[in-house]
Amino acid sequence: MQEAYGINEKGNINKDNWRWNNYIQFVFTLGEKLNLSTLGIVQFPLSIPYDNTYNVPYFPVDNKKYPRFTMELSANFTITKHFTFSAKYFIQHDEGQISPLANEQISNFTNGLVYKF
């Protein structure tokens, strides 16, 4: 069954999913204590990710090449010599998911204190 579906012993479908990555990053330093950065990434698939994969009705194979878009925004504020407050927002849009249960868009926000030794 694993051979028919192309699944390895760990339960993964191994396919060549080569992507062309393009990114741009900007870093802004505002004074001595605050810096902001933004990172934008676009990934274009060079081949159809699930070409020649067994077609399961619950997980239909889509033979299109969808780009993946990612953006990350972050801010760092220096409080003391050792402590920095950090906040980061991440968002990614990807229509090329094999499972219809996977979200096409994910995002998260994290923040916290960073201690430097």
Stockholm file with secondary structure:
# STOCKHOLM 1.0

chainA/1-117         MQEAYGINEKGNINKDNWRWNNYIQFVFTLGEKLNLSTLGIVQFPLSIPYDNTYNVPYFPVDNKKYPRFTMELSANFTITKHFTFSAKYFIQHDEGQISPLANEQISNFTNGLVYKF
#=GR chainA/1-117 SS CHHHHTBCTTSCBCCCCCEEEEEEEEEEEETTTEEEEEEEEEEEESSCTTTTCCCBTTBCCCCCCCCEEEEEEEEEEECSSSEEEEEEEEEEEESCCSSTTSCSEEEEEEEEEEECC
#=GC SS_cons         CHHHHTBCTTSCBCCCCCEEEEEEEEEEEETTTEEEEEEEEEEEESSCTTTTCCCBTTBCCCCCCCCEEEEEEEEEEECSSSEEEEEEEEEEEESCCSSTTSCSEEEEEEEEEEECC
//
